Amino acid sequence: MSQTSTLHNGDAPLSGGMLWAAAVILAAANFIAVLDMTIANVSVPNISGALGATLSQGTWVITSYAVAEAITVPLTGWLAARFGAVRVFVTAMALFGAFSALCGVSNSLGMLVFARICQGFAGGPLMPLSQTLLLRIFPKEKAAAAIGLWSMTTLVAPVLGPILGGYLCDQHSWPWIFYINLPIAFACAFIAWRMLKRYELPLLKNPIDRIGLVLLVVWVGSLQLMLDEGKNLDWFSSPEIVALAIIAAIGFAAFLIWELHEEHPIVDIRVFRYRGFSASMVVLALAFGCFFGLNVLTPMWLQSNMGYTTTWSGIIVAWGGILSVVFSPIAANLSNRIDPRWLIFIGCAWLGVDTLWRAFATPDMDFWSICIPLFFMGVGMPMYYIPITGLAMGSVEEHEMASAA
């Protein structure tokens, strides 16, 4: 399907400055969705103290968002087909801002956790739909550059989250880690609708796969809770963790069987029939999982074991984003010139060596000894993430892009 075939009402496709303005709006939406995965990490002690909760209870601020987002991300393809990718994106963006405001005014941990669940539900579709819409509005010859911009926000946001969260908590108060979302969310929603509604595709009024939806919620929710609470409950020595693991395993198996045989599945897992997409997802899951794990653990280690303040732990983690910004356009340009598989290999190997370097960290390390490995990690991230994103999305048909993303 060509780009112009997706336009309605005779509108001309975006071009020039307007095209890149739309790319910035989509990238900004992706940025705040990813930012909220990590901005609360360094803020948990402040939030727990302010709301009269224990530190262990305060971690539900992170867990609740992660669980909700993990459930709605796989639903994005179905939502986009039934209601329209642009409509879902704009609605999710506006709701994300509204629930961010609710997080900020919360006066109890229970209210905050509820608001974070709603925020996670709204934030889930933003990351895949921003990518889908970028590929829809950009001509193929410029797609790599657009994905480079989008990928930059994905790589930088988790790094800026801790430093921004630390600064706002130390200099202002914890509600501001949520209030900063409001102007970006509402502006993006309004501008995106005005600019992108011309790219809306015809809707597919398929029936709702209720059984698939229930199975998805059960197995994803159980798995996410098991992973998040395992460290607090001593993993499989806890009956609760064992029960969650069994439910997740059985639910996942039932979900796969049902979705593969359902005529209108809630999650189109048939995209995994493409070898390029499947291989890309395995590499993406392993490498990005390691990246996020390091980013979550580092500020906690700095505050708990090294005596750093919230702000300074965030500053150290932010060093990992400097070279990511520099090398993202380079990686996007190289993806068009050489075999992307070589870039992915180099990027993953670089991350492995850098992680080995960081494995020798000790409590007597000075500031620069901690920062330098983080700084050089920024070279490897865009070298693997940008080409693997393009390779995965290029492996599927255009009508399957929302599900693939």
Secondary structure, 3 states (H helix, E strand, C coil): CCCHHHCCCCCCCCCHHHHHHHHHHHHHHHHHHHHHHHCCCCCHHHHHHHHCCCHHHHCHHHHHHHHHHHHHHHHHHHHHHHHCHHHHHHHHHHHHHHHHHHHHCCCCHHHHHHHHHHHHHHHCCHHHHHHHHHHHHCCHHHHHHHHHHHHHHHHHHHHHHHHHHHHHHHHCCCCHHHHCHHHHHHHHHHHHHHHHHHHCCCCCCCCCCHHHHHHHHHHHHHHHHHHHHCCCCCHHHCHHHHHHHHHHHHHHHHHHHHHHHCCCCCCCHHHHHCHHHHHHHHHHHHHHHHHHHHHHHHHHHHHHCCCCCHHHHHHHHHHHHHHHHHHHHHHHHHHCCCCHHHHHHHHHHHHHHHHHHHCCCCCCCCHHHHHHHHHHHHHHHHHHHHHHHHHHHCCCCHHHHHHHC
